[in-house]
Amino acid sequence: MNGYENNTQWDMKLLNAEKIVKKYKCCPNDTFPRIDYTFLLTRHYSIHYRAYIAPAIGKQLLAKANA
């Protein structure tokens, strides 16, 4: 997480790193390490709500009021 920078559109909710070391039948004397990362990104909807959704709803309400 040292290189992680905050973002206005996305929020990183969960981060897990797990090292898994496996041996396979083909190579019993060798180990094969792997790192599995698990994370959840959530989007900040307030940015889009203010810029797109709220004006669209307002436009629809004004259009119905003038009809």
CHARMM internal coordinates of N, CA and C (Angstrom, degrees):
IC EDIT
DIST 1 N 1 CA 1.4556
DIST 1 CA 1 C 1.5373
ANGL 1 N 1 CA 1 C 111.23
DIST 1 C 2 N 1.3151
ANGL 1 CA 1 C 2 N 117.98
DIHE 1 N 1 CA 1 C 2 N 1.56
DIST 2 N 2 CA 1.4615
ANGL 1 C 2 N 2 CA 119.55
DIHE 1 CA 1 C 2 N 2 CA -178.80
DIST 2 CA 2 C 1.5208
ANGL 2 N 2 CA 2 C 112.06
DIHE 1 C 2 N 2 CA 2 C -62.96
DIST 2 C 3 N 1.3398
ANGL 2 CA 2 C 3 N 118.07
DIHE 2 N 2 CA 2 C 3 N -35.36
DIST 3 N 3 CA 1.4425
ANGL 2 C 3 N 3 CA 121.10
DIHE 2 CA 2 C 3 N 3 CA -177.93
DIST 3 CA 3 C 1.5164
ANGL 3 N 3 CA 3 C 114.25
DIHE 2 C 3 N 3 CA 3 C -93.05
DIST 3 C 4 N 1.3255
ANGL 3 CA 3 C 4 N 118.05
DIHE 3 N 3 CA 3 C 4 N 3.85
DIST 4 N 4 CA 1.4693
ANGL 3 C 4 N 4 CA 121.49
DIHE 3 CA 3 C 4 N 4 CA -177.09
DIST 4 CA 4 C 1.5169
ANGL 4 N 4 CA 4 C 110.47
DIHE 3 C 4 N 4 CA 4 C -74.64
DIST 4 C 5 N 1.3266
ANGL 4 CA 4 C 5 N 116.09
DIHE 4 N 4 CA 4 C 5 N 129.90
DIST 5 N 5 CA 1.4608
ANGL 4 C 5 N 5 CA 121.60
DIHE 4 CA 4 C 5 N 5 CA 176.00
DIST 5 CA 5 C 1.5156
ANGL 5 N 5 CA 5 C 109.18
DIHE 4 C 5 N 5 CA 5 C -114.70
DIST 5 C 6 N 1.3273
ANGL 5 CA 5 C 6 N 116.67
DIHE 5 N 5 CA 5 C 6 N 138.34
DIST 6 N 6 CA 1.4549
ANGL 5 C 6 N 6 CA 121.03
DIHE 5 CA 5 C 6 N 6 CA 178.24
DIST 6 CA 6 C 1.5195
ANGL 6 N 6 CA 6 C 110.38
DIHE 5 C 6 N 6 CA 6 C -62.19
DIST 6 C 7 N 1.3099
ANGL 6 CA 6 C 7 N 115.97
DIHE 6 N 6 CA 6 C 7 N 146.73
DIST 7 N 7 CA 1.4509
ANGL 6 C 7 N 7 CA 121.96
DIHE 6 CA 6 C 7 N 7 CA -178.77
DIST 7 CA 7 C 1.5195
ANGL 7 N 7 CA 7 C 108.06
DIHE 6 C 7 N 7 CA 7 C -128.37
DIST 7 C 8 N 1.3345
ANGL 7 CA 7 C 8 N 117.15
DIHE 7 N 7 CA 7 C 8 N 144.58
DIST 8 N 8 CA 1.4629
ANGL 7 C 8 N 8 CA 119.49
DIHE 7 CA 7 C 8 N 8 CA -178.31
DIST 8 CA 8 C 1.5185
ANGL 8 N 8 CA 8 C 112.41
DIHE 7 C 8 N 8 CA 8 C -78.74
DIST 8 C 9 N 1.3429
ANGL 8 CA 8 C 9 N 118.62
DIHE 8 N 8 CA 8 C 9 N -19.98
DIST 9 N 9 CA 1.4585
ANGL 8 C 9 N 9 CA 120.72
DIHE 8 CA 8 C 9 N 9 CA -179.42
DIST 9 CA 9 C 1.5174
ANGL 9 N 9 CA 9 C 112.95
DIHE 8 C 9 N 9 CA 9 C -97.18
DIST 9 C 10 N 1.3026
ANGL 9 CA 9 C 10 N 118.90
DIHE 9 N 9 CA 9 C 10 N -28.79
DIST 10 N 10 CA 1.4602
ANGL 9 C 10 N 10 CA 122.12
DIHE 9 CA 9 C 10 N 10 CA -173.83
DIST 10 CA 10 C 1.5180
ANGL 10 N 10 CA 10 C 110.88
DIHE 9 C 10 N 10 CA 10 C -125.35
DIST 10 C 11 N 1.3245
ANGL 10 CA 10 C 11 N 115.51
DIHE 10 N 10 CA 10 C 11 N 149.83
DIST 11 N 11 CA 1.4561
ANGL 10 C 11 N 11 CA 122.29
DIHE 10 CA 10 C 11 N 11 CA 177.88
DIST 11 CA 11 C 1.5201
ANGL 11 N 11 CA 11 C 108.29
DIHE 10 C 11 N 11 CA 11 C -131.45
DIST 11 C 12 N 1.3178
ANGL 11 CA 11 C 12 N 116.82
DIHE 11 N 11 CA 11 C 12 N 127.17
DIST 12 N 12 CA 1.4496
ANGL 11 C 12 N 12 CA 120.48
DIHE 11 CA 11 C 12 N 12 CA 178.43
DIST 12 CA 12 C 1.5250
ANGL 12 N 12 CA 12 C 108.74
DIHE 11 C 12 N 12 CA 12 C -86.42
DIST 12 C 13 N 1.3267
ANGL 12 CA 12 C 13 N 116.34
DIHE 12 N 12 CA 12 C 13 N 115.43
DIST 13 N 13 CA 1.4619
ANGL 12 C 13 N 13 CA 121.83
DIHE 12 CA 12 C 13 N 13 CA -173.77
DIST 13 CA 13 C 1.5167
ANGL 13 N 13 CA 13 C 113.99
DIHE 12 C 13 N 13 CA 13 C -90.14
DIST 13 C 14 N 1.3179
ANGL 13 CA 13 C 14 N 117.64
DIHE 13 N 13 CA 13 C 14 N -35.41
DIST 14 N 14 CA 1.4573
ANGL 13 C 14 N 14 CA 119.35
DIHE 13 CA 13 C 14 N 14 CA -172.64
DIST 14 CA 14 C 1.5143
ANGL 14 N 14 CA 14 C 108.46
DIHE 13 C 14 N 14 CA 14 C -146.54
DIST 14 C 15 N 1.3212
ANGL 14 CA 14 C 15 N 116.72
DIHE 14 N 14 CA 14 C 15 N 138.37
DIST 15 N 15 CA 1.4451
ANGL 14 C 15 N 15 CA 120.19
DIHE 14 CA 14 C 15 N 15 CA 176.57
DIST 15 CA 15 C 1.5162
ANGL 15 N 15 CA 15 C 108.26
DIHE 14 C 15 N 15 CA 15 C -140.92
DIST 15 C 16 N 1.3131
ANGL 15 CA 15 C 16 N 115.10
DIHE 15 N 15 CA 15 C 16 N 126.47
DIST 16 N 16 CA 1.4497
ANGL 15 C 16 N 16 CA 121.29
DIHE 15 CA 15 C 16 N 16 CA 178.83
DIST 16 CA 16 C 1.5146
ANGL 16 N 16 CA 16 C 107.92
DIHE 15 C 16 N 16 CA 16 C -137.44
DIST 16 C 17 N 1.3143
ANGL 16 CA 16 C 17 N 117.15
DIHE 16 N 16 CA 16 C 17 N 134.92
DIST 17 N 17 CA 1.4586
ANGL 16 C 17 N 17 CA 121.88
DIHE 16 CA 16 C 17 N 17 CA 175.96
DIST 17 CA 17 C 1.5253
ANGL 17 N 17 CA 17 C 107.63
DIHE 16 C 17 N 17 CA 17 C -122.99
DIST 17 C 18 N 1.3183
ANGL 17 CA 17 C 18 N 115.57
DIHE 17 N 17 CA 17 C 18 N 128.76
DIST 18 N 18 CA 1.4568
ANGL 17 C 18 N 18 CA 120.49
DIHE 17 CA 17 C 18 N 18 CA -177.65
DIST 18 CA 18 C 1.5302
ANGL 18 N 18 CA 18 C 108.84
DIHE 17 C 18 N 18 CA 18 C -129.85
DIST 18 C 19 N 1.3184
ANGL 18 CA 18 C 19 N 115.70
DIHE 18 N 18 CA 18 C 19 N 124.98
DIST 19 N 19 CA 1.4590
ANGL 18 C 19 N 19 CA 120.66
DIHE 18 CA 18 C 19 N 19 CA 177.79
DIST 19 CA 19 C 1.5232
ANGL 19 N 19 CA 19 C 108.40
DIHE 18 C 19 N 19 CA 19 C -90.70
DIST 19 C 20 N 1.3206
ANGL 19 CA 19 C 20 N 115.69
DIHE 19 N 19 CA 19 C 20 N 127.44
DIST 20 N 20 CA 1.4588
ANGL 19 C 20 N 20 CA 122.19
DIHE 19 CA 19 C 20 N 20 CA -179.77
DIST 20 CA 20 C 1.5228
ANGL 20 N 20 CA 20 C 107.87
DIHE 19 C 20 N 20 CA 20 C -121.57
DIST 20 C 21 N 1.3151
ANGL 20 CA 20 C 21 N 116.03
DIHE 20 N 20 CA 20 C 21 N 125.82
DIST 21 N 21 CA 1.4594
ANGL 20 C 21 N 21 CA 121.42
DIHE 20 CA 20 C 21 N 21 CA 178.84
DIST 21 CA 21 C 1.5191
ANGL 21 N 21 CA 21 C 107.83
DIHE 20 C 21 N 21 CA 21 C -114.15
DIST 21 C 22 N 1.3367
ANGL 21 CA 21 C 22 N 116.56
DIHE 21 N 21 CA 21 C 22 N 124.32
DIST 22 N 22 CA 1.4635
ANGL 21 C 22 N 22 CA 121.11
DIHE 21 CA 21 C 22 N 22 CA -176.82
DIST 22 CA 22 C 1.5174
ANGL 22 N 22 CA 22 C 110.89
DIHE 21 C 22 N 22 CA 22 C -123.26
DIST 22 C 23 N 1.3176
ANGL 22 CA 22 C 23 N 113.77
DIHE 22 N 22 CA 22 C 23 N 152.09
DIST 23 N 23 CA 1.4573
ANGL 22 C 23 N 23 CA 121.83
DIHE 22 CA 22 C 23 N 23 CA 170.12
DIST 23 CA 23 C 1.5198
ANGL 23 N 23 CA 23 C 107.21
DIHE 22 C 23 N 23 CA 23 C -117.19
DIST 23 C 24 N 1.3150
ANGL 23 CA 23 C 24 N 115.91
DIHE 23 N 23 CA 23 C 24 N 141.15
DIST 24 N 24 CA 1.4583
ANGL 23 C 24 N 24 CA 121.01
DIHE 23 CA 23 C 24 N 24 CA 179.92
DIST 24 CA 24 C 1.5213
ANGL 24 N 24 CA 24 C 110.05
DIHE 23 C 24 N 24 CA 24 C -115.62
DIST 24 C 25 N 1.3334
ANGL 24 CA 24 C 25 N 115.69
DIHE 24 N 24 CA 24 C 25 N 157.47
DIST 25 N 25 CA 1.4691
ANGL 24 C 25 N 25 CA 121.57
DIHE 24 CA 24 C 25 N 25 CA -178.07
DIST 25 CA 25 C 1.5239
ANGL 25 N 25 CA 25 C 112.29
DIHE 24 C 25 N 25 CA 25 C -60.13
DIST 25 C 26 N 1.3124
ANGL 25 CA 25 C 26 N 115.72
DIHE 25 N 25 CA 25 C 26 N -34.14
DIST 26 N 26 CA 1.4610
ANGL 25 C 26 N 26 CA 119.23
DIHE 25 CA 25 C 26 N 26 CA -176.81
DIST 26 CA 26 C 1.5250
ANGL 26 N 26 CA 26 C 112.83
DIHE 25 C 26 N 26 CA 26 C -67.06
DIST 26 C 27 N 1.3233
ANGL 26 CA 26 C 27 N 116.93
DIHE 26 N 26 CA 26 C 27 N -30.67
DIST 27 N 27 CA 1.4705
ANGL 26 C 27 N 27 CA 121.95
DIHE 26 CA 26 C 27 N 27 CA -175.89
DIST 27 CA 27 C 1.5217
ANGL 27 N 27 CA 27 C 109.62
DIHE 26 C 27 N 27 CA 27 C -134.50
DIST 27 C 28 N 1.3372
ANGL 27 CA 27 C 28 N 118.57
DIHE 27 N 27 CA 27 C 28 N 76.10
DIST 28 N 28 CA 1.4692
ANGL 27 C 28 N 28 CA 120.52
DIHE 27 CA 27 C 28 N 28 CA -173.85
DIST 28 CA 28 C 1.5290
ANGL 28 N 28 CA 28 C 114.06
DIHE 27 C 28 N 28 CA 28 C -67.19
DIST 28 C 29 N 1.3171
ANGL 28 CA 28 C 29 N 118.00
DIHE 28 N 28 CA 28 C 29 N -19.12
DIST 29 N 29 CA 1.4707
ANGL 28 C 29 N 29 CA 120.30
DIHE 28 CA 28 C 29 N 29 CA -178.69
DIST 29 CA 29 C 1.5293
ANGL 29 N 29 CA 29 C 112.67
DIHE 28 C 29 N 29 CA 29 C -92.50
DIST 29 C 30 N 1.3286
ANGL 29 CA 29 C 30 N 117.35
DIHE 29 N 29 CA 29 C 30 N -6.63
DIST 30 N 30 CA 1.4625
ANGL 29 C 30 N 30 CA 121.27
DIHE 29 CA 29 C 30 N 30 CA -178.49
DIST 30 CA 30 C 1.5291
ANGL 30 N 30 CA 30 C 110.93
DIHE 29 C 30 N 30 CA 30 C -110.77
DIST 30 C 31 N 1.3160
ANGL 30 CA 30 C 31 N 115.14
DIHE 30 N 30 CA 30 C 31 N 148.74
DIST 31 N 31 CA 1.4616
ANGL 30 C 31 N 31 CA 120.80
DIHE 30 CA 30 C 31 N 31 CA 173.54
DIST 31 CA 31 C 1.5271
ANGL 31 N 31 CA 31 C 108.15
DIHE 30 C 31 N 31 CA 31 C -114.15
DIST 31 C 32 N 1.3250
ANGL 31 CA 31 C 32 N 115.23
DIHE 31 N 31 CA 31 C 32 N 149.17
DIST 32 N 32 CA 1.4563
ANGL 31 C 32 N 32 CA 121.23
DIHE 31 CA 31 C 32 N 32 CA -178.71
DIST 32 CA 32 C 1.5254
ANGL 32 N 32 CA 32 C 108.80
DIHE 31 C 32 N 32 CA 32 C -123.71
DIST 32 C 33 N 1.3456
ANGL 32 CA 32 C 33 N 117.11
DIHE 32 N 32 CA 32 C 33 N 103.52
DIST 33 N 33 CA 1.4674
ANGL 32 C 33 N 33 CA 120.18
DIHE 32 CA 32 C 33 N 33 CA -179.71
DIST 33 CA 33 C 1.5214
ANGL 33 N 33 CA 33 C 111.94
DIHE 32 C 33 N 33 CA 33 C -80.48
DIST 33 C 34 N 1.3343
ANGL 33 CA 33 C 34 N 114.78
DIHE 33 N 33 CA 33 C 34 N 150.86
DIST 34 N 34 CA 1.4570
ANGL 33 C 34 N 34 CA 122.59
DIHE 33 CA 33 C 34 N 34 CA 178.58
DIST 34 CA 34 C 1.5200
ANGL 34 N 34 CA 34 C 107.64
DIHE 33 C 34 N 34 CA 34 C -147.20
DIST 34 C 35 N 1.3094
ANGL 34 CA 34 C 35 N 116.83
DIHE 34 N 34 CA 34 C 35 N 145.62
DIST 35 N 35 CA 1.4666
ANGL 34 C 35 N 35 CA 121.13
DIHE 34 CA 34 C 35 N 35 CA 176.00
DIST 35 CA 35 C 1.5208
ANGL 35 N 35 CA 35 C 107.61
DIHE 34 C 35 N 35 CA 35 C -117.01
DIST 35 C 36 N 1.3230
ANGL 35 CA 35 C 36 N 116.31
DIHE 35 N 35 CA 35 C 36 N 123.48
DIST 36 N 36 CA 1.4676
ANGL 35 C 36 N 36 CA 122.60
DIHE 35 CA 35 C 36 N 36 CA 177.06
DIST 36 CA 36 C 1.5255
ANGL 36 N 36 CA 36 C 108.33
DIHE 35 C 36 N 36 CA 36 C -103.25
DIST 36 C 37 N 1.3283
ANGL 36 CA 36 C 37 N 115.89
DIHE 36 N 36 CA 36 C 37 N 125.53
DIST 37 N 37 CA 1.4572
ANGL 36 C 37 N 37 CA 121.92
DIHE 36 CA 36 C 37 N 37 CA 176.94
DIST 37 CA 37 C 1.5204
ANGL 37 N 37 CA 37 C 108.88
DIHE 36 C 37 N 37 CA 37 C -106.01
DIST 37 C 38 N 1.3171
ANGL 37 CA 37 C 38 N 115.54
DIHE 37 N 37 CA 37 C 38 N 136.19
DIST 38 N 38 CA 1.4571
ANGL 37 C 38 N 38 CA 121.81
DIHE 37 CA 37 C 38 N 38 CA 175.89
DIST 38 CA 38 C 1.5240
ANGL 38 N 38 CA 38 C 107.85
DIHE 37 C 38 N 38 CA 38 C -126.07
DIST 38 C 39 N 1.3415
ANGL 38 CA 38 C 39 N 115.58
DIHE 38 N 38 CA 38 C 39 N 126.33
DIST 39 N 39 CA 1.4577
ANGL 38 C 39 N 39 CA 118.60
DIHE 38 CA 38 C 39 N 39 CA 176.83
DIST 39 CA 39 C 1.5160
ANGL 39 N 39 CA 39 C 109.45
DIHE 38 C 39 N 39 CA 39 C -150.06
DIST 39 C 40 N 1.3147
ANGL 39 CA 39 C 40 N 114.69
DIHE 39 N 39 CA 39 C 40 N 160.28
DIST 40 N 40 CA 1.4569
ANGL 39 C 40 N 40 CA 122.04
DIHE 39 CA 39 C 40 N 40 CA -178.92
DIST 40 CA 40 C 1.5208
ANGL 40 N 40 CA 40 C 108.37
DIHE 39 C 40 N 40 CA 40 C -127.02
DIST 40 C 41 N 1.3216
ANGL 40 CA 40 C 41 N 115.81
DIHE 40 N 40 CA 40 C 41 N 123.33
DIST 41 N 41 CA 1.4522
ANGL 40 C 41 N 41 CA 120.79
DIHE 40 CA 40 C 41 N 41 CA 176.32
DIST 41 CA 41 C 1.5202
ANGL 41 N 41 CA 41 C 108.88
DIHE 40 C 41 N 41 CA 41 C -104.91
DIST 41 C 42 N 1.3184
ANGL 41 CA 41 C 42 N 116.07
DIHE 41 N 41 CA 41 C 42 N 131.94
DIST 42 N 42 CA 1.4580
ANGL 41 C 42 N 42 CA 120.04
DIHE 41 CA 41 C 42 N 42 CA 174.58
DIST 42 CA 42 C 1.5170
ANGL 42 N 42 CA 42 C 107.92
DIHE 41 C 42 N 42 CA 42 C -119.95
DIST 42 C 43 N 1.3089
ANGL 42 CA 42 C 43 N 114.84
DIHE 42 N 42 CA 42 C 43 N 145.67
DIST 43 N 43 CA 1.4548
ANGL 42 C 43 N 43 CA 120.78
DIHE 42 CA 42 C 43 N 43 CA -177.10
DIST 43 CA 43 C 1.5214
ANGL 43 N 43 CA 43 C 110.26
DIHE 42 C 43 N 43 CA 43 C -96.53
DIST 43 C 44 N 1.3219
ANGL 43 CA 43 C 44 N 115.92
DIHE 43 N 43 CA 43 C 44 N 138.73
DIST 44 N 44 CA 1.4585
ANGL 43 C 44 N 44 CA 121.28
DIHE 43 CA 43 C 44 N 44 CA 175.53
DIST 44 CA 44 C 1.5186
ANGL 44 N 44 CA 44 C 108.21
DIHE 43 C 44 N 44 CA 44 C -80.37
DIST 44 C 45 N 1.3098
ANGL 44 CA 44 C 45 N 117.15
DIHE 44 N 44 CA 44 C 45 N 110.06
DIST 45 N 45 CA 1.4566
ANGL 44 C 45 N 45 CA 121.20
DIHE 44 CA 44 C 45 N 45 CA -177.50
DIST 45 CA 45 C 1.5175
ANGL 45 N 45 CA 45 C 112.82
DIHE 44 C 45 N 45 CA 45 C -81.74
DIST 45 C 46 N 1.2958
ANGL 45 CA 45 C 46 N 118.30
DIHE 45 N 45 CA 45 C 46 N -15.86
DIST 46 N 46 CA 1.4619
ANGL 45 C 46 N 46 CA 119.88
DIHE 45 CA 45 C 46 N 46 CA -176.77
DIST 46 CA 46 C 1.5196
ANGL 46 N 46 CA 46 C 111.41
DIHE 45 C 46 N 46 CA 46 C -63.07
DIST 46 C 47 N 1.3228
ANGL 46 CA 46 C 47 N 117.54
DIHE 46 N 46 CA 46 C 47 N -31.36
DIST 47 N 47 CA 1.4607
ANGL 46 C 47 N 47 CA 120.83
DIHE 46 CA 46 C 47 N 47 CA 179.79
DIST 47 CA 47 C 1.5250
ANGL 47 N 47 CA 47 C 109.80
DIHE 46 C 47 N 47 CA 47 C -64.76
DIST 47 C 48 N 1.3207
ANGL 47 CA 47 C 48 N 117.15
DIHE 47 N 47 CA 47 C 48 N -47.64
DIST 48 N 48 CA 1.4542
ANGL 47 C 48 N 48 CA 120.98
DIHE 47 CA 47 C 48 N 48 CA -179.47
DIST 48 CA 48 C 1.5253
ANGL 48 N 48 CA 48 C 111.55
DIHE 47 C 48 N 48 CA 48 C -72.87
DIST 48 C 49 N 1.3131
ANGL 48 CA 48 C 49 N 116.46
DIHE 48 N 48 CA 48 C 49 N -31.77
DIST 49 N 49 CA 1.4625
ANGL 48 C 49 N 49 CA 119.78
DIHE 48 CA 48 C 49 N 49 CA 179.60
DIST 49 CA 49 C 1.5216
ANGL 49 N 49 CA 49 C 110.06
DIHE 48 C 49 N 49 CA 49 C -62.82
DIST 49 C 50 N 1.3083
ANGL 49 CA 49 C 50 N 116.64
DIHE 49 N 49 CA 49 C 50 N -46.68
DIST 50 N 50 CA 1.4648
ANGL 49 C 50 N 50 CA 120.38
DIHE 49 CA 49 C 50 N 50 CA -178.65
DIST 50 CA 50 C 1.5237
ANGL 50 N 50 CA 50 C 111.92
DIHE 49 C 50 N 50 CA 50 C -68.38
DIST 50 C 51 N 1.3268
ANGL 50 CA 50 C 51 N 116.73
DIHE 50 N 50 CA 50 C 51 N -34.84
DIST 51 N 51 CA 1.4644
ANGL 50 C 51 N 51 CA 119.40
DIHE 50 CA 50 C 51 N 51 CA -173.78
DIST 51 CA 51 C 1.5241
ANGL 51 N 51 CA 51 C 113.24
DIHE 50 C 51 N 51 CA 51 C -86.40
DIST 51 C 52 N 1.3338
ANGL 51 CA 51 C 52 N 118.48
DIHE 51 N 51 CA 51 C 52 N -33.11
DIST 52 N 52 CA 1.4640
ANGL 51 C 52 N 52 CA 120.61
DIHE 51 CA 51 C 52 N 52 CA -171.75
DIST 52 CA 52 C 1.5311
ANGL 52 N 52 CA 52 C 114.14
DIHE 51 C 52 N 52 CA 52 C -122.34
DIST 52 C 53 N 1.3095
ANGL 52 CA 52 C 53 N 117.09
DIHE 52 N 52 CA 52 C 53 N -48.90
DIST 53 N 53 CA 1.4565
ANGL 52 C 53 N 53 CA 120.76
DIHE 52 CA 52 C 53 N 53 CA -170.71
DIST 53 CA 53 C 1.5235
ANGL 53 N 53 CA 53 C 111.83
DIHE 52 C 53 N 53 CA 53 C -73.45
DIST 53 C 54 N 1.3124
ANGL 53 CA 53 C 54 N 118.15
DIHE 53 N 53 CA 53 C 54 N -49.28
DIST 54 N 54 CA 1.4597
ANGL 53 C 54 N 54 CA 120.80
DIHE 53 CA 53 C 54 N 54 CA -178.65
DIST 54 CA 54 C 1.5351
ANGL 54 N 54 CA 54 C 111.59
DIHE 53 C 54 N 54 CA 54 C -60.78
DIST 54 C 55 N 1.3402
ANGL 54 CA 54 C 55 N 120.17
DIHE 54 N 54 CA 54 C 55 N -46.17
DIST 55 N 55 CA 1.4691
ANGL 54 C 55 N 55 CA 118.79
DIHE 54 CA 54 C 55 N 55 CA 176.58
DIST 55 CA 55 C 1.5304
ANGL 55 N 55 CA 55 C 113.16
DIHE 54 C 55 N 55 CA 55 C -63.51
DIST 55 C 56 N 1.3228
ANGL 55 CA 55 C 56 N 117.94
DIHE 55 N 55 CA 55 C 56 N -35.02
DIST 56 N 56 CA 1.4647
ANGL 55 C 56 N 56 CA 120.71
DIHE 55 CA 55 C 56 N 56 CA 178.80
DIST 56 CA 56 C 1.5296
ANGL 56 N 56 CA 56 C 110.83
DIHE 55 C 56 N 56 CA 56 C -65.44
DIST 56 C 57 N 1.3290
ANGL 56 CA 56 C 57 N 116.44
DIHE 56 N 56 CA 56 C 57 N -41.76
DIST 57 N 57 CA 1.4675
ANGL 56 C 57 N 57 CA 120.20
DIHE 56 CA 56 C 57 N 57 CA 177.63
DIST 57 CA 57 C 1.5251
ANGL 57 N 57 CA 57 C 110.04
DIHE 56 C 57 N 57 CA 57 C -64.76
DIST 57 C 58 N 1.3395
ANGL 57 CA 57 C 58 N 117.11
DIHE 57 N 57 CA 57 C 58 N -42.58
DIST 58 N 58 CA 1.4505
ANGL 57 C 58 N 58 CA 120.73
DIHE 57 CA 57 C 58 N 58 CA 178.47
DIST 58 CA 58 C 1.5161
ANGL 58 N 58 CA 58 C 112.36
DIHE 57 C 58 N 58 CA 58 C -62.04
DIST 58 C 59 N 1.3231
ANGL 58 CA 58 C 59 N 116.26
DIHE 58 N 58 CA 58 C 59 N -40.09
DIST 59 N 59 CA 1.4717
ANGL 58 C 59 N 59 CA 120.66
DIHE 58 CA 58 C 59 N 59 CA 178.45
DIST 59 CA 59 C 1.5208
ANGL 59 N 59 CA 59 C 110.96
DIHE 58 C 59 N 59 CA 59 C -63.74
DIST 59 C 60 N 1.3128
ANGL 59 CA 59 C 60 N 116.86
DIHE 59 N 59 CA 59 C 60 N -41.56
DIST 60 N 60 CA 1.4611
ANGL 59 C 60 N 60 CA 120.64
DIHE 59 CA 59 C 60 N 60 CA 178.96
DIST 60 CA 60 C 1.5303
ANGL 60 N 60 CA 60 C 111.01
DIHE 59 C 60 N 60 CA 60 C -64.43
DIST 60 C 61 N 1.3144
ANGL 60 CA 60 C 61 N 116.64
DIHE 60 N 60 CA 60 C 61 N -42.14
DIST 61 N 61 CA 1.4641
ANGL 60 C 61 N 61 CA 120.26
DIHE 60 CA 60 C 61 N 61 CA 178.86
DIST 61 CA 61 C 1.5245
ANGL 61 N 61 CA 61 C 111.10
DIHE 60 C 61 N 61 CA 61 C -63.77
DIST 61 C 62 N 1.3304
ANGL 61 CA 61 C 62 N 117.38
DIHE 61 N 61 CA 61 C 62 N -41.39
DIST 62 N 62 CA 1.4628
ANGL 61 C 62 N 62 CA 120.98
DIHE 61 CA 61 C 62 N 62 CA 178.03
DIST 62 CA 62 C 1.5324
ANGL 62 N 62 CA 62 C 111.60
DIHE 61 C 62 N 62 CA 62 C -66.38
DIST 62 C 63 N 1.3237
ANGL 62 CA 62 C 63 N 116.29
DIHE 62 N 62 CA 62 C 63 N -37.84
DIST 63 N 63 CA 1.4655
ANGL 62 C 63 N 63 CA 119.95
DIHE 62 CA 62 C 63 N 63 CA 179.28
DIST 63 CA 63 C 1.5185
ANGL 63 N 63 CA 63 C 110.41
DIHE 62 C 63 N 63 CA 63 C -65.08
DIST 63 C 64 N 1.3327
ANGL 63 CA 63 C 64 N 118.20
DIHE 63 N 63 CA 63 C 64 N -39.87
DIST 64 N 64 CA 1.4615
ANGL 63 C 64 N 64 CA 121.54
DIHE 63 CA 63 C 64 N 64 CA 179.56
DIST 64 CA 64 C 1.5219
ANGL 64 N 64 CA 64 C 111.23
DIHE 63 C 64 N 64 CA 64 C -70.53
DIST 64 C 65 N 1.3490
ANGL 64 CA 64 C 65 N 117.09
DIHE 64 N 64 CA 64 C 65 N -34.41
DIST 65 N 65 CA 1.4520
ANGL 64 C 65 N 65 CA 120.84
DIHE 64 CA 64 C 65 N 65 CA 179.96
DIST 65 CA 65 C 1.5313
ANGL 65 N 65 CA 65 C 111.35
DIHE 64 C 65 N 65 CA 65 C -68.78
DIST 65 C 66 N 1.3334
ANGL 65 CA 65 C 66 N 116.80
DIHE 65 N 65 CA 65 C 66 N -33.64
DIST 66 N 66 CA 1.4640
ANGL 65 C 66 N 66 CA 120.71
DIHE 65 CA 65 C 66 N 66 CA -179.79
DIST 66 CA 66 C 1.5170
ANGL 66 N 66 CA 66 C 112.45
DIHE 65 C 66 N 66 CA 66 C -82.51
DIST 66 C 67 N 1.3142
ANGL 66 CA 66 C 67 N 118.92
DIHE 66 N 66 CA 66 C 67 N -14.08
DIST 67 N 67 CA 1.4830
ANGL 66 C 67 N 67 CA 121.27
DIHE 66 CA 66 C 67 N 67 CA -176.98
DIST 67 CA 67 C 1.5026
ANGL 67 N 67 CA 67 C 112.76
DIHE 66 C 67 N 67 CA 67 C -79.70
END
COOR INIT
IC SEED 1 N 1 CA 1 C
IC BUILD
